[in-house]
């Protein structure tokens, strides 16, 4: 079985259900986006939501995917940067407890946090203070980090550090690895379009995007975007919410439906889809099954608040994957 190592922003997620969009307007957070905020603004948002119910867990897009792959027994790895603090310890212990092997560079800055504000329609909006996460640098990338792995999974949010992303991709390719990338957020794609296109056309084998990200990347609607993306890399995946997903490799096009669920919070759906897809791909499953695995995990996680499935849900997930 192939092994995946991810690289991303190591964050701790704070998930909060809010009654409406007033708070988003108060803090100038466009609904459905990921906004980078400084420490002062982050603390203001946290203060503004202090009376709402919330949950806290280790997070960051790629870390969520790696966490799920670890639980599935895929023995993944993770590269990130955290603070010398209890929050950083929590992040490390959570990944190790899931069966992943984290390599975490420790900093004097605090571990980053991502506040996810979830509106009643299950849409999530992020106010992210990266903290120590942004201190990961290209000088720390070396061949030893990637030994024993077959796929490098890169978080689109890292494109803000283009040199780091390119260096990691170069090392992976030199080692004969495949590179998978998730575009992560439409506004990040819009602001860094040329950087994304350079990385995708130069290094990426598997490209994940939801329809908004695909539109931002190509300027096209989902089906046309799927084709254009596939021409730039080996496999393209476009997720279209309640309409399922589409996968293209060469002339092969696969359409995948969704499972019947009662949605509570869409946070983590894309991360779990990637986990299911990559799990199938690492087992050399056909694309339709990889997509079905992704749909199962994505559909399952949106029935809960937060980006991770509760521990009691995993036994039934594993049973369904095995059958």
GIPEMO-V57798 format. One record per residue. RES is the residue in three letters. PSI is psi in whole degrees, 0 to 359 (none if undefined). OMEGA is omega in degrees with one decimal (NA if undefined). D_FIRST is the distance of its C-alpha to the first C-alpha in whole Angstrom. Layout:
BEGIN
res->RES psi->PSI omega->OMEGA d_first->D_FIRST
res->RES psi->PSI omega->OMEGA d_first->D_FIRST
END
This chain:
BEGIN
res->UNK psi->134 omega->178.2 d_first->0
res->UNK psi->155 omega->179.1 d_first->4
res->UNK psi->145 omega->-177.7 d_first->7
res->UNK psi->138 omega->167.6 d_first->10
res->UNK psi->131 omega->-178.7 d_first->13
res->UNK psi->154 omega->173.8 d_first->16
res->UNK psi->130 omega->-174.9 d_first->20
res->UNK psi->185 omega->176.9 d_first->23
res->UNK psi->115 omega->179.9 d_first->26
res->UNK psi->110 omega->-175.7 d_first->26
res->UNK psi->162 omega->168.7 d_first->28
res->UNK psi->126 omega->-176.7 d_first->30
res->UNK psi->135 omega->172.5 d_first->30
res->UNK psi->107 omega->-175.4 d_first->34
res->UNK psi->128 omega->-176.1 d_first->34
res->UNK psi->127 omega->173.0 d_first->37
res->UNK psi->126 omega->-179.8 d_first->39
res->UNK psi->151 omega->-173.0 d_first->42
res->UNK psi->340 omega->-178.2 d_first->45
res->UNK psi->196 omega->-174.5 d_first->45
res->UNK psi->5 omega->-177.2 d_first->45
res->UNK psi->319 omega->-178.8 d_first->48
res->UNK psi->323 omega->178.0 d_first->46
res->UNK psi->317 omega->178.9 d_first->44
res->UNK psi->321 omega->-179.1 d_first->47
res->UNK psi->322 omega->-177.6 d_first->48
res->UNK psi->14 omega->176.8 d_first->46
res->UNK psi->50 omega->179.2 d_first->45
res->UNK psi->108 omega->179.1 d_first->42
res->UNK psi->129 omega->-176.3 d_first->41
res->UNK psi->133 omega->177.8 d_first->39
res->UNK psi->1 omega->-177.0 d_first->36
res->UNK psi->171 omega->170.0 d_first->35
res->UNK psi->115 omega->-179.5 d_first->34
res->UNK psi->129 omega->174.0 d_first->37
res->UNK psi->129 omega->-178.6 d_first->37
res->UNK psi->156 omega->176.5 d_first->39
res->UNK psi->176 omega->-174.8 d_first->41
res->UNK psi->322 omega->-179.2 d_first->42
res->UNK psi->314 omega->-179.6 d_first->45
res->UNK psi->323 omega->177.5 d_first->44
res->UNK psi->315 omega->179.6 d_first->41
res->UNK psi->326 omega->177.7 d_first->43
res->UNK psi->317 omega->178.0 d_first->46
res->UNK psi->315 omega->179.9 d_first->43
res->UNK psi->322 omega->178.0 d_first->42
res->UNK psi->323 omega->-178.6 d_first->46
res->UNK psi->337 omega->-178.7 d_first->46
res->UNK psi->12 omega->-171.6 d_first->44
res->UNK psi->335 omega->-177.0 d_first->45
res->UNK psi->1 omega->178.5 d_first->46
res->UNK psi->155 omega->176.9 d_first->43
res->UNK psi->137 omega->-178.8 d_first->41
res->UNK psi->161 omega->174.7 d_first->37
res->UNK psi->150 omega->-176.6 d_first->34
res->UNK psi->134 omega->178.4 d_first->32
res->UNK psi->163 omega->174.5 d_first->29
res->UNK psi->148 omega->-175.0 d_first->26
res->UNK psi->209 omega->-164.6 d_first->25
res->UNK psi->138 omega->-171.6 d_first->25
res->UNK psi->304 omega->-178.0 d_first->23
res->UNK psi->324 omega->178.6 d_first->20
res->UNK psi->323 omega->177.0 d_first->20
res->UNK psi->318 omega->178.5 d_first->20
res->UNK psi->315 omega->-179.3 d_first->17
res->UNK psi->322 omega->177.3 d_first->15
res->UNK psi->314 omega->179.8 d_first->17
res->UNK psi->319 omega->177.5 d_first->16
res->UNK psi->324 omega->177.0 d_first->12
res->UNK psi->315 omega->179.4 d_first->13
res->UNK psi->326 omega->179.1 d_first->15
res->UNK psi->355 omega->176.3 d_first->12
res->UNK psi->19 omega->-176.3 d_first->10
res->UNK psi->0 omega->177.5 d_first->8
res->UNK psi->55 omega->-178.2 d_first->10
res->UNK psi->170 omega->174.8 d_first->11
res->UNK psi->168 omega->-179.5 d_first->14
res->UNK psi->139 omega->177.3 d_first->17
res->UNK psi->127 omega->180.0 d_first->21
res->UNK psi->182 omega->-177.3 d_first->24
res->UNK psi->127 omega->-178.7 d_first->28
res->UNK psi->172 omega->179.0 d_first->30
res->UNK psi->165 omega->171.6 d_first->33
res->UNK psi->69 omega->-176.1 d_first->34
res->UNK psi->173 omega->-178.9 d_first->35
res->UNK psi->328 omega->178.5 d_first->34
res->UNK psi->320 omega->176.5 d_first->32
res->UNK psi->321 omega->176.6 d_first->30
res->UNK psi->318 omega->178.6 d_first->30
res->UNK psi->315 omega->179.3 d_first->29
res->UNK psi->311 omega->-178.6 d_first->26
res->UNK psi->314 omega->-177.8 d_first->24
res->UNK psi->325 omega->-179.2 d_first->25
res->UNK psi->317 omega->178.6 d_first->23
res->UNK psi->317 omega->179.1 d_first->20
res->UNK psi->321 omega->179.3 d_first->20
res->UNK psi->335 omega->179.3 d_first->21
res->UNK psi->352 omega->180.0 d_first->18
res->UNK psi->13 omega->177.6 d_first->15
res->UNK psi->163 omega->-179.6 d_first->15
res->UNK psi->93 omega->-177.4 d_first->16
res->UNK psi->139 omega->168.2 d_first->19
res->UNK psi->106 omega->-173.6 d_first->21
res->UNK psi->123 omega->175.9 d_first->25
res->UNK psi->128 omega->-175.2 d_first->28
res->UNK psi->139 omega->-176.9 d_first->31
res->UNK psi->168 omega->174.1 d_first->34
res->UNK psi->339 omega->176.6 d_first->38
res->UNK psi->156 omega->178.9 d_first->37
res->UNK psi->152 omega->174.5 d_first->36
res->UNK psi->138 omega->-177.4 d_first->33
res->UNK psi->157 omega->177.2 d_first->33
res->UNK psi->151 omega->175.4 d_first->33
res->UNK psi->112 omega->177.2 d_first->33
res->UNK psi->118 omega->179.2 d_first->35
res->UNK psi->116 omega->179.7 d_first->34
res->UNK psi->117 omega->-173.3 d_first->37
res->UNK psi->117 omega->179.6 d_first->37
res->UNK psi->166 omega->-176.7 d_first->39
res->UNK psi->338 omega->177.9 d_first->40
res->UNK psi->11 omega->176.8 d_first->39
res->UNK psi->4 omega->177.1 d_first->35
res->UNK psi->145 omega->-179.7 d_first->35
res->UNK psi->147 omega->179.8 d_first->34
res->UNK psi->129 omega->-173.7 d_first->36
res->UNK psi->135 omega->166.9 d_first->34
res->UNK psi->105 omega->-168.9 d_first->37
res->UNK psi->124 omega->171.6 d_first->35
res->UNK psi->111 omega->-171.0 d_first->36
res->UNK psi->332 omega->178.2 d_first->33
res->UNK psi->231 omega->-177.1 d_first->35
res->UNK psi->340 omega->-176.5 d_first->33
res->UNK psi->325 omega->-176.0 d_first->30
res->UNK psi->356 omega->-178.0 d_first->32
res->UNK psi->2 omega->170.7 d_first->32
res->UNK psi->132 omega->-175.0 d_first->29
res->UNK psi->162 omega->-172.8 d_first->30
res->UNK psi->333 omega->178.8 d_first->29
res->UNK psi->338 omega->-180.0 d_first->30
res->UNK psi->351 omega->178.2 d_first->27
res->UNK psi->126 omega->178.2 d_first->25
res->UNK psi->167 omega->-175.5 d_first->24
res->UNK psi->325 omega->-175.6 d_first->21
res->UNK psi->326 omega->-178.3 d_first->20
res->UNK psi->331 omega->-171.5 d_first->19
res->UNK psi->356 omega->-177.4 d_first->16
res->UNK psi->135 omega->178.5 d_first->15
res->UNK psi->1 omega->-179.2 d_first->11
res->UNK psi->156 omega->-176.2 d_first->10
res->UNK psi->337 omega->-176.9 d_first->9
res->UNK psi->132 omega->171.5 d_first->11
res->UNK psi->125 omega->179.5 d_first->15
res->UNK psi->119 omega->-171.6 d_first->16
res->UNK psi->139 omega->178.1 d_first->20
res->UNK psi->128 omega->-178.9 d_first->22
res->UNK psi->330 omega->178.8 d_first->25
res->UNK psi->335 omega->-178.5 d_first->28
res->UNK psi->351 omega->-176.9 d_first->27
res->UNK psi->340 omega->176.5 d_first->29
res->UNK psi->339 omega->172.5 d_first->32
res->UNK psi->73 omega->-172.6 d_first->31
res->UNK psi->316 omega->-177.3 d_first->30
res->UNK psi->321 omega->178.1 d_first->30
res->UNK psi->312 omega->-179.2 d_first->28
res->UNK psi->314 omega->-178.5 d_first->25
res->UNK psi->319 omega->179.5 d_first->26
res->UNK psi->316 omega->178.9 d_first->26
res->UNK psi->318 omega->178.9 d_first->22
res->UNK psi->320 omega->179.0 d_first->21
res->UNK psi->316 omega->179.0 d_first->23
res->UNK psi->316 omega->-179.9 d_first->21
res->UNK psi->314 omega->-178.9 d_first->18
res->UNK psi->320 omega->178.8 d_first->19
res->UNK psi->333 omega->179.1 d_first->20
res->UNK psi->4 omega->178.8 d_first->17
res->UNK psi->18 omega->-179.3 d_first->16
res->UNK psi->160 omega->169.4 d_first->14
res->UNK psi->157 omega->178.9 d_first->14
res->UNK psi->128 omega->174.9 d_first->16
res->UNK psi->141 omega->-178.2 d_first->17
res->UNK psi->136 omega->170.9 d_first->20
res->UNK psi->130 omega->-177.1 d_first->22
res->UNK psi->339 omega->165.7 d_first->25
res->UNK psi->311 omega->-175.8 d_first->26
res->UNK psi->133 omega->-175.8 d_first->30
res->UNK psi->323 omega->-177.9 d_first->32
res->UNK psi->330 omega->174.8 d_first->35
res->UNK psi->321 omega->177.1 d_first->33
res->UNK psi->314 omega->-179.9 d_first->32
res->UNK psi->321 omega->-176.1 d_first->36
res->UNK psi->345 omega->-174.8 d_first->37
res->UNK psi->37 omega->-170.8 d_first->34
res->UNK psi->312 omega->-177.2 d_first->34
res->UNK psi->323 omega->177.8 d_first->34
res->UNK psi->316 omega->177.8 d_first->32
res->UNK psi->315 omega->-177.6 d_first->29
res->UNK psi->324 omega->178.0 d_first->30
res->UNK psi->316 omega->-180.0 d_first->30
res->UNK psi->314 omega->-177.4 d_first->26
res->UNK psi->311 omega->-177.0 d_first->25
res->UNK psi->333 omega->-176.3 d_first->27
res->UNK psi->334 omega->-169.3 d_first->26
res->UNK psi->335 omega->-165.9 d_first->22
res->UNK psi->136 omega->176.1 d_first->20
res->UNK psi->328 omega->-179.7 d_first->18
res->UNK psi->124 omega->-177.1 d_first->17
res->UNK psi->122 omega->178.5 d_first->21
res->UNK psi->139 omega->175.3 d_first->21
res->UNK psi->148 omega->166.8 d_first->25
res->UNK psi->177 omega->-172.4 d_first->27
res->UNK psi->325 omega->178.0 d_first->30
res->UNK psi->319 omega->178.6 d_first->32
res->UNK psi->320 omega->178.8 d_first->30
res->UNK psi->320 omega->178.6 d_first->30
res->UNK psi->319 omega->178.7 d_first->33
res->UNK psi->326 omega->-176.6 d_first->34
res->UNK psi->323 omega->-174.1 d_first->32
res->UNK psi->340 omega->-173.5 d_first->33
res->UNK psi->12 omega->-174.3 d_first->36
res->UNK psi->163 omega->174.4 d_first->35
res->UNK psi->164 omega->-168.2 d_first->35
res->UNK psi->311 omega->-175.9 d_first->31
res->UNK psi->317 omega->178.8 d_first->31
res->UNK psi->324 omega->178.0 d_first->33
res->UNK psi->320 omega->179.0 d_first->31
res->UNK psi->315 omega->-178.6 d_first->27
res->UNK psi->314 omega->-179.1 d_first->29
res->UNK psi->319 omega->178.4 d_first->30
res->UNK psi->319 omega->-178.8 d_first->27
res->UNK psi->333 omega->177.8 d_first->25
res->UNK psi->342 omega->-179.2 d_first->27
res->UNK psi->342 omega->-178.1 d_first->26
res->UNK psi->184 omega->-176.9 d_first->22
res->UNK psi->311 omega->-175.9 d_first->20
res->UNK psi->130 omega->174.7 d_first->19
res->UNK psi->143 omega->179.8 d_first->22
res->UNK psi->124 omega->175.3 d_first->22
res->UNK psi->121 omega->-179.6 d_first->25
res->UNK psi->130 omega->-174.8 d_first->25
res->UNK psi->40 omega->173.8 d_first->29
res->UNK psi->235 omega->-176.2 d_first->29
res->UNK psi->349 omega->178.4 d_first->31
res->UNK psi->3 omega->177.0 d_first->31
res->UNK psi->218 omega->-178.6 d_first->27
res->UNK psi->163 omega->177.6 d_first->25
res->UNK psi->142 omega->-178.7 d_first->24
res->UNK psi->137 omega->179.6 d_first->22
res->UNK psi->133 omega->173.5 d_first->22
res->UNK psi->112 omega->-175.2 d_first->21
res->UNK psi->235 omega->178.7 d_first->23
res->UNK psi->353 omega->-177.8 d_first->26
res->UNK psi->126 omega->176.2 d_first->23
res->UNK psi->129 omega->-178.2 d_first->24
res->UNK psi->135 omega->174.9 d_first->23
res->UNK psi->132 omega->-175.5 d_first->25
res->UNK psi->131 omega->178.3 d_first->24
res->UNK psi->189 omega->179.1 d_first->26
res->UNK psi->166 omega->174.5 d_first->26
res->UNK psi->157 omega->-178.0 d_first->26
res->UNK psi->114 omega->-176.8 d_first->30
res->UNK psi->168 omega->172.5 d_first->30
res->UNK psi->98 omega->-173.4 d_first->33
res->UNK psi->137 omega->177.2 d_first->32
res->UNK psi->318 omega->-173.8 d_first->34
res->UNK psi->121 omega->-177.5 d_first->32
res->UNK psi->356 omega->179.7 d_first->30
res->UNK psi->130 omega->176.8 d_first->29
res->UNK psi->355 omega->-178.1 d_first->25
res->UNK psi->315 omega->179.3 d_first->24
res->UNK psi->322 omega->178.8 d_first->23
res->UNK psi->318 omega->-179.8 d_first->21
res->UNK psi->325 omega->175.3 d_first->19
res->UNK psi->314 omega->179.3 d_first->19
res->UNK psi->322 omega->179.0 d_first->17
res->UNK psi->313 omega->179.3 d_first->14
res->UNK psi->315 omega->-180.0 d_first->14
res->UNK psi->310 omega->-178.1 d_first->14
res->UNK psi->327 omega->176.1 d_first->11
res->UNK psi->312 omega->177.4 d_first->9
res->UNK psi->318 omega->-179.1 d_first->10
res->UNK psi->321 omega->178.5 d_first->9
res->UNK psi->337 omega->177.8 d_first->6
res->UNK psi->9 omega->-179.9 d_first->5
res->UNK psi->35 omega->176.1 d_first->8
res->UNK psi->156 omega->175.1 d_first->11
res->UNK psi->161 omega->-174.6 d_first->14
res->UNK psi->323 omega->-179.1 d_first->16
res->UNK psi->325 omega->179.0 d_first->18
res->UNK psi->323 omega->175.5 d_first->16
res->UNK psi->316 omega->179.2 d_first->14
res->UNK psi->322 omega->178.8 d_first->18
res->UNK psi->321 omega->175.8 d_first->19
res->UNK psi->316 omega->179.0 d_first->16
res->UNK psi->316 omega->-179.9 d_first->18
res->UNK psi->322 omega->179.5 d_first->21
res->UNK psi->311 omega->-178.7 d_first->20
res->UNK psi->319 omega->-179.9 d_first->20
res->UNK psi->315 omega->179.6 d_first->22
res->UNK psi->326 omega->-178.5 d_first->25
res->UNK psi->319 omega->-173.7 d_first->24
res->UNK psi->333 omega->-177.7 d_first->25
res->UNK psi->358 omega->174.1 d_first->28
res->UNK psi->358 omega->-177.3 d_first->30
res->UNK psi->156 omega->173.7 d_first->30
res->UNK psi->130 omega->178.7 d_first->31
res->UNK psi->171 omega->-172.6 d_first->29
res->UNK psi->3 omega->-178.8 d_first->26
res->UNK psi->152 omega->174.4 d_first->24
res->UNK psi->143 omega->175.7 d_first->24
res->UNK psi->149 omega->-176.8 d_first->26
res->UNK psi->322 omega->-176.9 d_first->24
res->UNK psi->346 omega->-179.9 d_first->26
res->UNK psi->335 omega->-172.3 d_first->24
res->UNK psi->322 omega->178.8 d_first->20
res->UNK psi->318 omega->179.7 d_first->21
res->UNK psi->325 omega->176.4 d_first->22
res->UNK psi->312 omega->-179.5 d_first->19
res->UNK psi->322 omega->177.9 d_first->16
res->UNK psi->316 omega->-179.9 d_first->19
res->UNK psi->321 omega->177.8 d_first->19
res->UNK psi->321 omega->-179.0 d_first->15
res->UNK psi->341 omega->-179.3 d_first->15
res->UNK psi->none omega->NA d_first->18
END
